[in-house]
């Protein structure tokens, strides 16, 4: 099942796109409770992966800002 796959190797775009698909599937309904819970868990893992990417980008921007700002 997809929820058992690691998110470690996913780029931000891959994780974001898969998360959007998970949300669409959950919103559409029609899945069993077990499948819905698995999708929810996968969505949580994907959201965390996206947040990790965004946090890293923010840290790089913050680190670059003093060097680029002479004042």
PDB file of N, H, CA, C and O in Angstrom:
ATOM      1  N   UNK A   1       0.834  -1.184   0.000  1.00  0.00           N
ATOM      2  CA  UNK A   1       0.000   0.000   0.000  1.00  0.00           C
ATOM      3  C   UNK A   1       0.873   1.240   0.000  1.00  0.00           C
ATOM      4  O   UNK A   1       1.968   1.219   0.563  1.00  0.00           O
ATOM      5  N   UNK A   2       0.416   2.320  -0.617  1.00  0.00           N
ATOM      6  H   UNK A   2      -0.473   2.337  -1.074  1.00  0.00           H
ATOM      7  CA  UNK A   2       1.200   3.538  -0.771  1.00  0.00           C
ATOM      8  C   UNK A   2       1.589   4.158   0.562  1.00  0.00           C
ATOM      9  O   UNK A   2       2.654   4.768   0.660  1.00  0.00           O
ATOM     10  N   UNK A   3       0.761   4.020   1.586  1.00  0.00           N
ATOM     11  H   UNK A   3      -0.103   3.525   1.506  1.00  0.00           H
ATOM     12  CA  UNK A   3       1.059   4.663   2.860  1.00  0.00           C
ATOM     13  C   UNK A   3       2.273   4.060   3.541  1.00  0.00           C
ATOM     14  O   UNK A   3       2.841   4.677   4.443  1.00  0.00           O
ATOM     15  N   UNK A   4       2.679   2.881   3.134  1.00  0.00           N
ATOM     16  H   UNK A   4       2.218   2.381   2.402  1.00  0.00           H
ATOM     17  CA  UNK A   4       3.825   2.223   3.735  1.00  0.00           C
ATOM     18  C   UNK A   4       5.138   2.656   3.093  1.00  0.00           C
ATOM     19  O   UNK A   4       6.209   2.355   3.619  1.00  0.00           O
ATOM     20  N   UNK A   5       5.072   3.347   1.984  1.00  0.00           N
ATOM     21  H   UNK A   5       4.202   3.592   1.557  1.00  0.00           H
ATOM     22  CA  UNK A   5       6.278   3.780   1.295  1.00  0.00           C
ATOM     23  C   UNK A   5       6.874   4.987   2.010  1.00  0.00           C
ATOM     24  O   UNK A   5       6.155   5.857   2.501  1.00  0.00           O
ATOM     25  N   UNK A   6       8.190   5.021   2.056  1.00  0.00           N
ATOM     26  H   UNK A   6       8.774   4.314   1.657  1.00  0.00           H
ATOM     27  CA  UNK A   6       8.890   6.150   2.657  1.00  0.00           C
ATOM     28  C   UNK A   6       8.746   7.385   1.793  1.00  0.00           C
ATOM     29  O   UNK A   6       8.590   7.293   0.576  1.00  0.00           O
ATOM     30  N   UNK A   7       8.800   8.536   2.431  1.00  0.00           N
ATOM     31  H   UNK A   7       8.927   8.611   3.420  1.00  0.00           H
ATOM     32  CA  UNK A   7       8.756   9.801   1.701  1.00  0.00           C
ATOM     33  C   UNK A   7      10.139  10.415   1.570  1.00  0.00           C
ATOM     34  O   UNK A   7      10.283  11.483   0.975  1.00  0.00           O
ATOM     35  N   UNK A   8      11.153   9.767   2.109  1.00  0.00           N
ATOM     36  H   UNK A   8      11.036   8.899   2.593  1.00  0.00           H
ATOM     37  CA  UNK A   8      12.492  10.335   2.199  1.00  0.00           C
ATOM     38  C   UNK A   8      13.052  10.784   0.858  1.00  0.00           C
ATOM     39  O   UNK A   8      13.635  11.865   0.782  1.00  0.00           O
ATOM     40  N   UNK A   9      12.902  10.017  -0.177  1.00  0.00           N
ATOM     41  H   UNK A   9      12.428   9.138  -0.115  1.00  0.00           H
ATOM     42  CA  UNK A   9      13.506  10.351  -1.461  1.00  0.00           C
ATOM     43  C   UNK A   9      12.678  11.257  -2.336  1.00  0.00           C
ATOM     44  O   UNK A   9      13.075  11.558  -3.462  1.00  0.00           O
ATOM     45  N   UNK A  10      11.532  11.702  -1.848  1.00  0.00           N
ATOM     46  H   UNK A  10      11.209  11.458  -0.933  1.00  0.00           H
ATOM     47  CA  UNK A  10      10.654  12.517  -2.687  1.00  0.00           C
ATOM     48  C   UNK A  10      11.085  13.976  -2.709  1.00  0.00           C
ATOM     49  O   UNK A  10      11.457  14.545  -1.682  1.00  0.00           O
ATOM     50  N   UNK A  11      11.029  14.570  -3.895  1.00  0.00           N
ATOM     51  H   UNK A  11      10.728  14.108  -4.728  1.00  0.00           H
ATOM     52  CA  UNK A  11      11.243  16.008  -4.001  1.00  0.00           C
ATOM     53  C   UNK A  11      10.005  16.705  -3.428  1.00  0.00           C
ATOM     54  O   UNK A  11       8.978  16.071  -3.185  1.00  0.00           O
ATOM     55  N   UNK A  12      10.118  18.004  -3.221  1.00  0.00           N
ATOM     56  H   UNK A  12      10.951  18.520  -3.418  1.00  0.00           H
ATOM     57  CA  UNK A  12       8.968  18.765  -2.742  1.00  0.00           C
ATOM     58  C   UNK A  12       7.789  18.619  -3.697  1.00  0.00           C
ATOM     59  O   UNK A  12       6.658  18.383  -3.271  1.00  0.00           O
ATOM     60  N   UNK A  13       8.063  18.761  -4.988  1.00  0.00           N
ATOM     61  H   UNK A  13       8.982  18.952  -5.334  1.00  0.00           H
ATOM     62  CA  UNK A  13       6.999  18.698  -5.986  1.00  0.00           C
ATOM     63  C   UNK A  13       6.331  17.333  -6.015  1.00  0.00           C
ATOM     64  O   UNK A  13       5.109  17.243  -6.140  1.00  0.00           O
ATOM     65  N   UNK A  14       7.124  16.264  -5.900  1.00  0.00           N
ATOM     66  H   UNK A  14       8.116  16.337  -5.798  1.00  0.00           H
ATOM     67  CA  UNK A  14       6.560  14.921  -5.884  1.00  0.00           C
ATOM     68  C   UNK A  14       5.664  14.721  -4.662  1.00  0.00           C
ATOM     69  O   UNK A  14       4.555  14.199  -4.772  1.00  0.00           O
ATOM     70  N   UNK A  15       6.156  15.140  -3.504  1.00  0.00           N
ATOM     71  H   UNK A  15       7.057  15.564  -3.414  1.00  0.00           H
ATOM     72  CA  UNK A  15       5.380  14.987  -2.270  1.00  0.00           C
ATOM     73  C   UNK A  15       4.107  15.825  -2.331  1.00  0.00           C
ATOM     74  O   UNK A  15       3.039  15.358  -1.936  1.00  0.00           O
ATOM     75  N   UNK A  16       4.213  17.057  -2.822  1.00  0.00           N
ATOM     76  H   UNK A  16       5.081  17.437  -3.143  1.00  0.00           H
ATOM     77  CA  UNK A  16       3.050  17.937  -2.932  1.00  0.00           C
ATOM     78  C   UNK A  16       1.998  17.351  -3.868  1.00  0.00           C
ATOM     79  O   UNK A  16       0.808  17.352  -3.554  1.00  0.00           O
ATOM     80  N   UNK A  17       2.448  16.848  -5.026  1.00  0.00           N
ATOM     81  H   UNK A  17       3.415  16.847  -5.281  1.00  0.00           H
ATOM     82  CA  UNK A  17       1.506  16.288  -5.995  1.00  0.00           C
ATOM     83  C   UNK A  17       0.826  15.038  -5.450  1.00  0.00           C
ATOM     84  O   UNK A  17      -0.378  14.851  -5.632  1.00  0.00           O
ATOM     85  N   UNK A  18       1.595  14.186  -4.785  1.00  0.00           N
ATOM     86  H   UNK A  18       2.572  14.338  -4.638  1.00  0.00           H
ATOM     87  CA  UNK A  18       0.995  12.980  -4.207  1.00  0.00           C
ATOM     88  C   UNK A  18       0.036  13.347  -3.079  1.00  0.00           C
ATOM     89  O   UNK A  18      -1.015  12.722  -2.933  1.00  0.00           O
ATOM     90  N   UNK A  19       0.387  14.350  -2.284  1.00  0.00           N
ATOM     91  H   UNK A  19       1.240  14.858  -2.403  1.00  0.00           H
ATOM     92  CA  UNK A  19      -0.498  14.808  -1.211  1.00  0.00           C
ATOM     93  C   UNK A  19      -1.812  15.323  -1.790  1.00  0.00           C
ATOM     94  O   UNK A  19      -2.882  15.029  -1.256  1.00  0.00           O
ATOM     95  N   UNK A  20      -1.740  16.081  -2.867  1.00  0.00           N
ATOM     96  H   UNK A  20      -0.871  16.319  -3.301  1.00  0.00           H
ATOM     97  CA  UNK A  20      -2.957  16.573  -3.519  1.00  0.00           C
ATOM     98  C   UNK A  20      -3.823  15.409  -3.996  1.00  0.00           C
ATOM     99  O   UNK A  20      -5.049  15.468  -3.902  1.00  0.00           O
ATOM    100  N   UNK A  21      -3.194  14.357  -4.504  1.00  0.00           N
ATOM    101  H   UNK A  21      -2.198  14.310  -4.580  1.00  0.00           H
ATOM    102  CA  UNK A  21      -3.931  13.174  -4.941  1.00  0.00           C
ATOM    103  C   UNK A  21      -4.592  12.473  -3.757  1.00  0.00           C
ATOM    104  O   UNK A  21      -5.739  12.036  -3.853  1.00  0.00           O
ATOM    105  N   UNK A  22      -3.875  12.368  -2.649  1.00  0.00           N
ATOM    106  H   UNK A  22      -2.944  12.723  -2.571  1.00  0.00           H
ATOM    107  CA  UNK A  22      -4.436  11.754  -1.447  1.00  0.00           C
ATOM    108  C   UNK A  22      -5.663  12.536  -0.989  1.00  0.00           C
ATOM    109  O   UNK A  22      -6.691  11.946  -0.656  1.00  0.00           O
ATOM    110  N   UNK A  23      -5.556  13.857  -0.972  1.00  0.00           N
ATOM    111  H   UNK A  23      -4.721  14.336  -1.242  1.00  0.00           H
ATOM    112  CA  UNK A  23      -6.681  14.695  -0.548  1.00  0.00           C
ATOM    113  C   UNK A  23      -7.873  14.488  -1.473  1.00  0.00           C
ATOM    114  O   UNK A  23      -9.005  14.352  -1.009  1.00  0.00           O
ATOM    115  N   UNK A  24      -7.625  14.465  -2.775  1.00  0.00           N
ATOM    116  H   UNK A  24      -6.705  14.576  -3.152  1.00  0.00           H
ATOM    117  CA  UNK A  24      -8.714  14.245  -3.737  1.00  0.00           C
ATOM    118  C   UNK A  24      -9.405  12.911  -3.476  1.00  0.00           C
ATOM    119  O   UNK A  24     -10.633  12.819  -3.489  1.00  0.00           O
ATOM    120  N   UNK A  25      -8.602  11.883  -3.238  1.00  0.00           N
ATOM    121  H   UNK A  25      -7.605  11.957  -3.227  1.00  0.00           H
ATOM    122  CA  UNK A  25      -9.172  10.547  -3.003  1.00  0.00           C
ATOM    123  C   UNK A  25      -9.988  10.515  -1.715  1.00  0.00           C
ATOM    124  O   UNK A  25     -11.057   9.906  -1.673  1.00  0.00           O
ATOM    125  N   UNK A  26      -9.495  11.163  -0.670  1.00  0.00           N
ATOM    126  H   UNK A  26      -8.626  11.657  -0.703  1.00  0.00           H
ATOM    127  CA  UNK A  26     -10.242  11.199   0.588  1.00  0.00           C
ATOM    128  C   UNK A  26     -11.535  11.997   0.435  1.00  0.00           C
ATOM    129  O   UNK A  26     -12.581  11.596   0.946  1.00  0.00           O
ATOM    130  N   UNK A  27     -11.461  13.119  -0.263  1.00  0.00           N
ATOM    131  H   UNK A  27     -10.611  13.445  -0.678  1.00  0.00           H
ATOM    132  CA  UNK A  27     -12.652  13.942  -0.458  1.00  0.00           C
ATOM    133  C   UNK A  27     -13.700  13.246  -1.314  1.00  0.00           C
ATOM    134  O   UNK A  27     -14.898  13.463  -1.134  1.00  0.00           O
ATOM    135  N   UNK A  28     -13.248  12.405  -2.250  1.00  0.00           N
ATOM    136  H   UNK A  28     -12.274  12.229  -2.396  1.00  0.00           H
ATOM    137  CA  UNK A  28     -14.176  11.704  -3.129  1.00  0.00           C
ATOM    138  C   UNK A  28     -14.964  10.638  -2.375  1.00  0.00           C
ATOM    139  O   UNK A  28     -16.077  10.285  -2.764  1.00  0.00           O
ATOM    140  N   UNK A  29     -14.375  10.130  -1.290  1.00  0.00           N
ATOM    141  H   UNK A  29     -13.471  10.417  -0.974  1.00  0.00           H
ATOM    142  CA  UNK A  29     -15.060   9.097  -0.515  1.00  0.00           C
ATOM    143  C   UNK A  29     -15.082   7.771  -1.256  1.00  0.00           C
ATOM    144  O   UNK A  29     -14.359   7.572  -2.231  1.00  0.00           O
ATOM    145  N   UNK A  30     -15.904   6.893  -0.786  1.00  0.00           N
ATOM    146  H   UNK A  30     -16.492   7.054   0.006  1.00  0.00           H
ATOM    147  CA  UNK A  30     -16.058   5.605  -1.443  1.00  0.00           C
ATOM    148  C   UNK A  30     -14.993   4.586  -1.091  1.00  0.00           C
ATOM    149  O   UNK A  30     -14.972   3.497  -1.665  1.00  0.00           O
ATOM    150  N   UNK A  31     -14.108   4.914  -0.161  1.00  0.00           N
ATOM    151  H   UNK A  31     -14.125   5.799   0.305  1.00  0.00           H
ATOM    152  CA  UNK A  31     -13.096   3.951   0.246  1.00  0.00           C
ATOM    153  C   UNK A  31     -13.476   3.388   1.613  1.00  0.00           C
ATOM    154  O   UNK A  31     -14.225   4.001   2.374  1.00  0.00           O
ATOM    155  N   UNK A  32     -12.951   2.235   1.893  1.00  0.00           N
ATOM    156  H   UNK A  32     -12.342   1.737   1.275  1.00  0.00           H
ATOM    157  CA  UNK A  32     -13.218   1.608   3.185  1.00  0.00           C
ATOM    158  C   UNK A  32     -12.548   2.423   4.295  1.00  0.00           C
ATOM    159  O   UNK A  32     -11.675   3.250   4.033  1.00  0.00           O
ATOM    160  N   UNK A  33     -12.964   2.177   5.513  1.00  0.00           N
ATOM    161  H   UNK A  33     -13.673   1.505   5.725  1.00  0.00           H
ATOM    162  CA  UNK A  33     -12.355   2.868   6.649  1.00  0.00           C
ATOM    163  C   UNK A  33     -10.868   2.559   6.715  1.00  0.00           C
ATOM    164  O   UNK A  33     -10.059   3.452   6.966  1.00  0.00           O
ATOM    165  N   UNK A  34     -10.506   1.317   6.493  1.00  0.00           N
ATOM    166  H   UNK A  34     -11.163   0.592   6.288  1.00  0.00           H
ATOM    167  CA  UNK A  34      -9.096   0.925   6.529  1.00  0.00           C
ATOM    168  C   UNK A  34      -8.289   1.674   5.475  1.00  0.00           C
ATOM    169  O   UNK A  34      -7.205   2.182   5.764  1.00  0.00           O
ATOM    170  N   UNK A  35      -8.812   1.743   4.259  1.00  0.00           N
ATOM    171  H   UNK A  35      -9.692   1.331   4.024  1.00  0.00           H
ATOM    172  CA  UNK A  35      -8.120   2.461   3.188  1.00  0.00           C
ATOM    173  C   UNK A  35      -8.060   3.965   3.473  1.00  0.00           C
ATOM    174  O   UNK A  35      -7.052   4.614   3.197  1.00  0.00           O
ATOM    175  N   UNK A  36      -9.130   4.503   4.017  1.00  0.00           N
ATOM    176  H   UNK A  36      -9.950   3.975   4.241  1.00  0.00           H
ATOM    177  CA  UNK A  36      -9.144   5.928   4.352  1.00  0.00           C
ATOM    178  C   UNK A  36      -8.098   6.247   5.415  1.00  0.00           C
ATOM    179  O   UNK A  36      -7.410   7.263   5.323  1.00  0.00           O
ATOM    180  N   UNK A  37      -7.975   5.389   6.417  1.00  0.00           N
ATOM    181  H   UNK A  37      -8.534   4.563   6.491  1.00  0.00           H
ATOM    182  CA  UNK A  37      -6.966   5.600   7.451  1.00  0.00           C
ATOM    183  C   UNK A  37      -5.557   5.490   6.876  1.00  0.00           C
ATOM    184  O   UNK A  37      -4.667   6.245   7.268  1.00  0.00           O
ATOM    185  N   UNK A  38      -5.352   4.563   5.958  1.00  0.00           N
ATOM    186  H   UNK A  38      -6.075   3.950   5.640  1.00  0.00           H
ATOM    187  CA  UNK A  38      -4.047   4.424   5.320  1.00  0.00           C
ATOM    188  C   UNK A  38      -3.730   5.662   4.486  1.00  0.00           C
ATOM    189  O   UNK A  38      -2.603   6.155   4.504  1.00  0.00           O
ATOM    190  N   UNK A  39      -4.727   6.163   3.757  1.00  0.00           N
ATOM    191  H   UNK A  39      -5.643   5.762   3.742  1.00  0.00           H
ATOM    192  CA  UNK A  39      -4.533   7.387   2.976  1.00  0.00           C
ATOM    193  C   UNK A  39      -4.233   8.565   3.893  1.00  0.00           C
ATOM    194  O   UNK A  39      -3.364   9.384   3.592  1.00  0.00           O
ATOM    195  N   UNK A  40      -4.946   8.654   5.006  1.00  0.00           N
ATOM    196  H   UNK A  40      -5.652   7.989   5.250  1.00  0.00           H
ATOM    197  CA  UNK A  40      -4.712   9.744   5.950  1.00  0.00           C
ATOM    198  C   UNK A  40      -3.273   9.697   6.470  1.00  0.00           C
ATOM    199  O   UNK A  40      -2.593  10.721   6.537  1.00  0.00           O
ATOM    200  N   UNK A  41      -2.825   8.503   6.833  1.00  0.00           N
ATOM    201  H   UNK A  41      -3.378   7.671   6.778  1.00  0.00           H
ATOM    202  CA  UNK A  41      -1.449   8.349   7.316  1.00  0.00           C
ATOM    203  C   UNK A  41      -0.432   8.744   6.263  1.00  0.00           C
ATOM    204  O   UNK A  41       0.565   9.399   6.569  1.00  0.00           O
ATOM    205  N   UNK A  42      -0.679   8.350   5.032  1.00  0.00           N
ATOM    206  H   UNK A  42      -1.488   7.818   4.784  1.00  0.00           H
ATOM    207  CA  UNK A  42       0.215   8.730   3.938  1.00  0.00           C
ATOM    208  C   UNK A  42       0.211  10.243   3.756  1.00  0.00           C
ATOM    209  O   UNK A  42       1.254  10.860   3.540  1.00  0.00           O
ATOM    210  N   UNK A  43      -0.976  10.827   3.845  1.00  0.00           N
ATOM    211  H   UNK A  43      -1.823  10.326   4.020  1.00  0.00           H
ATOM    212  CA  UNK A  43      -1.080  12.271   3.722  1.00  0.00           C
ATOM    213  C   UNK A  43      -0.303  12.996   4.814  1.00  0.00           C
ATOM    214  O   UNK A  43       0.352  14.003   4.546  1.00  0.00           O
ATOM    215  N   UNK A  44      -0.370  12.498   6.022  1.00  0.00           N
ATOM    216  H   UNK A  44      -0.901  11.680   6.239  1.00  0.00           H
ATOM    217  CA  UNK A  44       0.391  13.088   7.130  1.00  0.00           C
ATOM    218  C   UNK A  44       1.889  13.013   6.844  1.00  0.00           C
ATOM    219  O   UNK A  44       2.611  13.983   7.073  1.00  0.00           O
ATOM    220  N   UNK A  45       2.357  11.877   6.349  1.00  0.00           N
ATOM    221  H   UNK A  45       1.770  11.089   6.163  1.00  0.00           H
ATOM    222  CA  UNK A  45       3.781  11.711   6.041  1.00  0.00           C
ATOM    223  C   UNK A  45       4.200  12.635   4.900  1.00  0.00           C
ATOM    224  O   UNK A  45       5.285  13.217   4.937  1.00  0.00           O
ATOM    225  N   UNK A  46       3.359  12.769   3.905  1.00  0.00           N
ATOM    226  H   UNK A  46       2.478  12.297   3.874  1.00  0.00           H
ATOM    227  CA  UNK A  46       3.665  13.646   2.776  1.00  0.00           C
ATOM    228  C   UNK A  46       3.670  15.112   3.203  1.00  0.00           C
ATOM    229  O   UNK A  46       4.525  15.882   2.764  1.00  0.00           O
ATOM    230  N   UNK A  47       2.727  15.499   4.053  1.00  0.00           N
ATOM    231  H   UNK A  47       2.033  14.874   4.409  1.00  0.00           H
ATOM    232  CA  UNK A  47       2.692  16.875   4.549  1.00  0.00           C
ATOM    233  C   UNK A  47       3.950  17.179   5.357  1.00  0.00           C
ATOM    234  O   UNK A  47       4.511  18.270   5.252  1.00  0.00           O
ATOM    235  N   UNK A  48       4.387  16.227   6.154  1.00  0.00           N
ATOM    236  H   UNK A  48       3.931  15.341   6.239  1.00  0.00           H
ATOM    237  CA  UNK A  48       5.609  16.423   6.933  1.00  0.00           C
ATOM    238  C   UNK A  48       6.816  16.565   6.011  1.00  0.00           C
ATOM    239  O   UNK A  48       7.705  17.374   6.277  1.00  0.00           O
ATOM    240  N   UNK A  49       6.856  15.792   4.940  1.00  0.00           N
ATOM    241  H   UNK A  49       6.134  15.135   4.724  1.00  0.00           H
ATOM    242  CA  UNK A  49       7.954  15.884   3.977  1.00  0.00           C
ATOM    243  C   UNK A  49       7.966  17.258   3.310  1.00  0.00           C
ATOM    244  O   UNK A  49       9.024  17.867   3.151  1.00  0.00           O
ATOM    245  N   UNK A  50       6.798  17.740   2.926  1.00  0.00           N
ATOM    246  H   UNK A  50       5.938  17.246   3.056  1.00  0.00           H
ATOM    247  CA  UNK A  50       6.710  19.074   2.327  1.00  0.00           C
ATOM    248  C   UNK A  50       7.186  20.127   3.319  1.00  0.00           C
ATOM    249  O   UNK A  50       7.917  21.043   2.943  1.00  0.00           O
ATOM    250  N   UNK A  51       6.782  20.008   4.574  1.00  0.00           N
ATOM    251  H   UNK A  51       6.188  19.264   4.879  1.00  0.00           H
ATOM    252  CA  UNK A  51       7.190  20.982   5.578  1.00  0.00           C
ATOM    253  C   UNK A  51       8.703  20.967   5.780  1.00  0.00           C
ATOM    254  O   UNK A  51       9.318  22.017   5.968  1.00  0.00           O
ATOM    255  N   UNK A  52       9.301  19.776   5.740  1.00  0.00           N
ATOM    256  H   UNK A  52       8.802  18.923   5.587  1.00  0.00           H
ATOM    257  CA  UNK A  52      10.756  19.670   5.859  1.00  0.00           C
ATOM    258  C   UNK A  52      11.445  20.420   4.729  1.00  0.00           C
ATOM    259  O   UNK A  52      12.412  21.146   4.962  1.00  0.00           O
ATOM    260  N   UNK A  53      10.955  20.251   3.510  1.00  0.00           N
ATOM    261  H   UNK A  53      10.169  19.662   3.321  1.00  0.00           H
ATOM    262  CA  UNK A  53      11.512  20.970   2.360  1.00  0.00           C
ATOM    263  C   UNK A  53      11.359  22.475   2.543  1.00  0.00           C
ATOM    264  O   UNK A  53      12.304  23.228   2.305  1.00  0.00           O
ATOM    265  N   UNK A  54      10.180  22.917   2.964  1.00  0.00           N
ATOM    266  H   UNK A  54       9.413  22.306   3.157  1.00  0.00           H
ATOM    267  CA  UNK A  54       9.944  24.351   3.133  1.00  0.00           C
ATOM    268  C   UNK A  54      10.803  24.936   4.251  1.00  0.00           C
ATOM    269  O   UNK A  54      11.327  26.042   4.118  1.00  0.00           O
ATOM    270  N   UNK A  55      10.948  24.205   5.346  1.00  0.00           N
ATOM    271  H   UNK A  55      10.522  23.307   5.455  1.00  0.00           H
ATOM    272  CA  UNK A  55      11.800  24.667   6.439  1.00  0.00           C
ATOM    273  C   UNK A  55      13.245  24.795   5.983  1.00  0.00           C
ATOM    274  O   UNK A  55      13.925  25.757   6.339  1.00  0.00           O
ATOM    275  N   UNK A  56      13.718  23.834   5.201  1.00  0.00           N
ATOM    276  H   UNK A  56      13.166  23.052   4.912  1.00  0.00           H
ATOM    277  CA  UNK A  56      15.079  23.893   4.674  1.00  0.00           C
ATOM    278  C   UNK A  56      15.277  25.075   3.751  1.00  0.00           C
ATOM    279  O   UNK A  56      16.314  25.736   3.795  1.00  0.00           O
ATOM    280  N   UNK A  57      14.298  25.342   2.922  1.00  0.00           N
ATOM    281  H   UNK A  57      13.456  24.805   2.886  1.00  0.00           H
ATOM    282  CA  UNK A  57      14.386  26.484   2.012  1.00  0.00           C
ATOM    283  C   UNK A  57      14.416  27.788   2.801  1.00  0.00           C
ATOM    284  O   UNK A  57      15.175  28.699   2.472  1.00  0.00           O
ATOM    285  N   UNK A  58      13.599  27.875   3.832  1.00  0.00           N
ATOM    286  H   UNK A  58      12.983  27.135   4.099  1.00  0.00           H
ATOM    287  CA  UNK A  58      13.574  29.089   4.658  1.00  0.00           C
ATOM    288  C   UNK A  58      14.920  29.302   5.349  1.00  0.00           C
ATOM    289  O   UNK A  58      15.411  30.428   5.418  1.00  0.00           O
ATOM    290  N   UNK A  59      15.515  28.226   5.859  1.00  0.00           N
ATOM    291  H   UNK A  59      15.115  27.311   5.803  1.00  0.00           H
ATOM    292  CA  UNK A  59      16.827  28.334   6.502  1.00  0.00           C
ATOM    293  C   UNK A  59      17.892  28.810   5.527  1.00  0.00           C
ATOM    294  O   UNK A  59      18.740  29.631   5.879  1.00  0.00           O
ATOM    295  N   UNK A  60      17.848  28.291   4.289  1.00  0.00           N
ATOM    296  H   UNK A  60      17.159  27.625   4.004  1.00  0.00           H
ATOM    297  CA  UNK A  60      18.824  28.731   3.283  1.00  0.00           C
ATOM    298  C   UNK A  60      18.628  30.194   2.928  1.00  0.00           C
ATOM    299  O   UNK A  60      19.599  30.930   2.753  1.00  0.00           O
ATOM    300  N   UNK A  61      17.366  30.621   2.820  1.00  0.00           N
ATOM    301  H   UNK A  61      16.577  30.023   2.962  1.00  0.00           H
ATOM    302  CA  UNK A  61      17.096  32.033   2.530  1.00  0.00           C
ATOM    303  C   UNK A  61      17.558  32.923   3.676  1.00  0.00           C
ATOM    304  O   UNK A  61      18.166  33.969   3.449  1.00  0.00           O
ATOM    305  N   UNK A  62      17.273  32.513   4.898  1.00  0.00           N
ATOM    306  H   UNK A  62      16.779  31.663   5.083  1.00  0.00           H
ATOM    307  CA  UNK A  62      17.705  33.301   6.059  1.00  0.00           C
ATOM    308  C   UNK A  62      19.226  33.388   6.134  1.00  0.00           C
ATOM    309  O   UNK A  62      19.773  34.429   6.496  1.00  0.00           O
ATOM    310  N   UNK A  63      19.908  32.294   5.792  1.00  0.00           N
ATOM    311  H   UNK A  63      19.463  31.448   5.497  1.00  0.00           H
ATOM    312  CA  UNK A  63      21.369  32.287   5.829  1.00  0.00           C
ATOM    313  C   UNK A  63      21.950  33.174   4.729  1.00  0.00           C
ATOM    314  O   UNK A  63      22.996  33.792   4.922  1.00  0.00           O
ATOM    315  N   UNK A  64      21.289  33.240   3.592  1.00  0.00           N
ATOM    316  H   UNK A  64      20.439  32.738   3.434  1.00  0.00           H
ATOM    317  CA  UNK A  64      21.780  34.038   2.471  1.00  0.00           C
ATOM    318  C   UNK A  64      21.456  35.513   2.633  1.00  0.00           C
ATOM    319  O   UNK A  64      22.163  36.356   2.081  1.00  0.00           O
ATOM    320  N   UNK A  65      20.438  35.838   3.353  1.00  0.00           N
ATOM    321  H   UNK A  65      19.863  35.153   3.801  1.00  0.00           H
ATOM    322  CA  UNK A  65      19.980  37.221   3.481  1.00  0.00           C
ATOM    323  C   UNK A  65      21.042  38.151   4.071  1.00  0.00           C
ATOM    324  O   UNK A  65      21.262  39.217   3.496  1.00  0.00           O
ATOM    325  N   UNK A  66      21.711  37.825   5.170  1.00  0.00           N
ATOM    326  H   UNK A  66      21.532  36.959   5.637  1.00  0.00           H
ATOM    327  CA  UNK A  66      22.725  38.759   5.698  1.00  0.00           C
ATOM    328  C   UNK A  66      23.868  39.007   4.707  1.00  0.00           C
ATOM    329  O   UNK A  66      24.390  40.120   4.639  1.00  0.00           O
ATOM    330  N   UNK A  67      24.255  38.005   3.956  1.00  0.00           N
ATOM    331  H   UNK A  67      23.831  37.101   4.012  1.00  0.00           H
ATOM    332  CA  UNK A  67      25.337  38.169   2.987  1.00  0.00           C
ATOM    333  C   UNK A  67      24.897  39.079   1.839  1.00  0.00           C
ATOM    334  O   UNK A  67      25.719  39.804   1.278  1.00  0.00           O
ATOM    335  N   UNK A  68      23.635  39.048   1.491  1.00  0.00           N
ATOM    336  H   UNK A  68      22.967  38.459   1.947  1.00  0.00           H
ATOM    337  CA  UNK A  68      23.134  39.847   0.388  1.00  0.00           C
ATOM    338  C   UNK A  68      22.714  41.240   0.838  1.00  0.00           C
ATOM    339  O   UNK A  68      22.558  42.132   0.004  1.00  0.00           O
ATOM    340  N   UNK A  69      22.528  41.445   2.142  1.00  0.00           N
ATOM    341  H   UNK A  69      22.655  40.721   2.820  1.00  0.00           H
ATOM    342  CA  UNK A  69      22.058  42.720   2.677  1.00  0.00           C
ATOM    343  C   UNK A  69      23.227  43.469   3.323  1.00  0.00           C
ATOM    344  O   UNK A  69      23.600  43.161   4.455  1.00  0.00           O
ATOM    345  N   UNK A  70      23.808  44.445   2.623  1.00  0.00           N
ATOM    346  H   UNK A  70      23.505  44.695   1.704  1.00  0.00           H
ATOM    347  CA  UNK A  70      24.976  45.139   3.156  1.00  0.00           C
ATOM    348  C   UNK A  70      24.650  46.056   4.333  1.00  0.00           C
ATOM    349  O   UNK A  70      25.555  46.458   5.064  1.00  0.00           O
ATOM    350  N   UNK A  71      23.387  46.389   4.526  1.00  0.00           N
ATOM    351  H   UNK A  71      22.652  46.062   3.932  1.00  0.00           H
ATOM    352  CA  UNK A  71      23.027  47.363   5.544  1.00  0.00           C
ATOM    353  C   UNK A  71      22.661  46.715   6.794  1.00  0.00           C
ATOM    354  O   UNK A  71      22.328  47.393   7.767  1.00  0.00           O
TER     355      UNK A  71
END
